[in-house]
Amino acid sequence: MSLVGQIAELQNLKTYKELSWEGSFEDYLDLVRKNPHVTRNAYQRLYDMVLSHGVEEYIDNKKKLTRYKFFRDESHGGRDAVFGLDVALMRLMNVLKSAAQGYGTERRIILLHGPVGSAKSTIARQLKKGLEDYSRTAEGALYTYYWTLPGALSELAGGSETFPSPMHDEPLRLIPREWREQTIARLRLGTDDFKLKIEGDVNPACRLIFKELMRHYEGHFEKVMSHVRVKRLVLSEQDRIGIGTFQPKDEKNQDSTELTGDINYRKIATFGSDSDPRAFNFDGEFNIANRGILEFVEILKLDVAFLYDLLGATQERKIKPKKFAQTDIDEVILGHTNEAEYKKLLNNEFMEALRDRTIKVDIPYITKVSEEVKIYTKDFTSQKVG
C-alpha cells in the first residue's frame, strides 16, 4: 500500500458522508418532523452541548454544587481544563439555561469578569471549541441551504449556478412569516418536549433571490423551493463558519465594517448597484458567527463606534449592514474583561445602555490549594517537563 493510502485508511468515510449530507427542502422538512432539535437556536445548542458531556453533584461546605464535566476538557486530553471554579461555572450555566428557555438573557451580552489569569479566555475558548465539535455529532447537527440557479436563472447569482446563504441561515426562515404558525401546526413540527419556533428572516441577499424567483414563477412557492438545497452545517472557527472572535485594535485601523461586513466593489459592475445585497460581503464577525458564538476579547476596550452595533445585536438580535435593512442574527455574544476596565464602565454615565445589556459572571481566582495542585499537575507533566 502506498504511503498516501496508509494515511487514507485513517479517514472515516461514513462520518464524512454524514457531514456532507445534502437534500431538498422537502427532505429537510421530513428531517425536522423526526428530529425538531435540529432547529434549535444558538443558546439552546450551546446549553445542550455542555450538558451532553454530563454533570455530577457533590456537597461542599454543606452546599450542593454541580460540576459540569465539559469544563474538564476530557475530549482534548484536559488541555484547557478548568479547576476550582464550579460555583462560577454554575452561574454561567444558569445564564445559558435562562437564555435557552427565552427568559430574556438571550438579549444580553454575557460578560466574564475577573482578574488577569482567572481562566476567562480559557472558558471562552472551551465553549467555542466544544460547539465546533458538537456540530459534528448527530446530536448537535444543524443545517443551512444554498440556491441552485440553472440556465438563465444563473444571472441572479452573477453567472454562477449556485448561491450559498452568506450567513448560513436556518432553512425554515424561507417560510414567509404569515405562514409559519399554520405550517408548524399542519406539518406537526415539534414535540411536547420541544416547541418549534421559526424566528427571524433570511439575510438580504437570499431575500432578493427569493423575491425574484417568486416573480419568475408567478408566486408558486413550491416551484421556488425546488431551487433550495439544504446541507449539513459544520461550525468552524478556522473556516469562519458560525464561530467568530473580535479583538480591539488601534482606532485608526479598525471600523465597524469588521463587525457587519462591507460592500464588494468588484461586484458592483456585475449587479449594477452598491445597494444590491449580492454585491455585499457578509463577512463581518457578526455575520460569520451567525448560528454559533461570537467572542469579544477585552470587550470594554472597544471604541464607542462599535458599541452601537453591539447594542442592537444584543437587544434586538439584529445588525445593520451598510445600505441594508436590519438583518436578523442568532448567536451567543460572549465578552470578557478585567476589573480595571469594568470599573471604568461603572463610572461612565454615557455607557449606561451597555451596562443594562450585560450580564456579569464573576470568574475569580482559585482559593483552594487542592484545586490549584491539579493545574500544576496538568501543566507540568513528565511529557512537558521531561
Stockholm file with secondary structure:
# STOCKHOLM 1.0

chainA/1-386         MSLVGQIAELQNLKTYKELSWEGSFEDYLDLVRKNPHVTRNAYQRLYDMVLSHGVEEYIDNKKKLTRYKFFRDESHGGRDAVFGLDVALMRLMNVLKSAAQGYGTERRIILLHGPVGSAKSTIARQLKKGLEDYSRTAEGALYTYYWTLPGALSELAGGSETFPSPMHDEPLRLIPREWREQTIARLRLGTDDFKLKIEGDVNPACRLIFKELMRHYEGHFEKVMSHVRVKRLVLSEQDRIGIGTFQPKDEKNQDSTELTGDINYRKIATFGSDSDPRAFNFDGEFNIANRGILEFVEILKLDVAFLYDLLGATQERKIKPKKFAQTDIDEVILGHTNEAEYKKLLNNEFMEALRDRTIKVDIPYITKVSEEVKIYTKDFTSQKVG
#=GR chainA/1-386 SS CCHHHHHHTTCCHHHHHHHTCEEEHHHHHHHHHHCGGGGCCHHHHHHHHHHTTCEEEEEETTEEEEEEGGGGCGGGTTTTCCCSCHHHHHHHHHHHHHHHTTSSGGGSEEEEECCTTSSHHHHHHHHHHHHHHHTTSSTTCEEEEEEECCGGGGGGGTTCSEEECTTCCCGGGGSCHHHHHHHHHHTTCSCSSCCCCCCSCCCHHHHHHHHHHHHHTTTCHHHHHTTEEEEEECCBTTTTBSEEEECCCCGGGCCTHHHHCEECHHHHHHHSCTTCGGGEECCSHHHHTTTSEEEETTGGGSCHHHHHHHHHHHHTSEECCTTSCCEECCCEEEEEECHHHHHHHHHCGGGHHHHHTEEEEECCCCCCHHHHHHHHHHHTCHHHHC
#=GC SS_cons         CCHHHHHHTTCCHHHHHHHTCEEEHHHHHHHHHHCGGGGCCHHHHHHHHHHTTCEEEEEETTEEEEEEGGGGCGGGTTTTCCCSCHHHHHHHHHHHHHHHTTSSGGGSEEEEECCTTSSHHHHHHHHHHHHHHHTTSSTTCEEEEEEECCGGGGGGGTTCSEEECTTCCCGGGGSCHHHHHHHHHHTTCSCSSCCCCCCSCCCHHHHHHHHHHHHHTTTCHHHHHTTEEEEEECCBTTTTBSEEEECCCCGGGCCTHHHHCEECHHHHHHHSCTTCGGGEECCSHHHHTTTSEEEETTGGGSCHHHHHHHHHHHHTSEECCTTSCCEECCCEEEEEECHHHHHHHHHCGGGHHHHHTEEEEECCCCCCHHHHHHHHHHHTCHHHHC
//
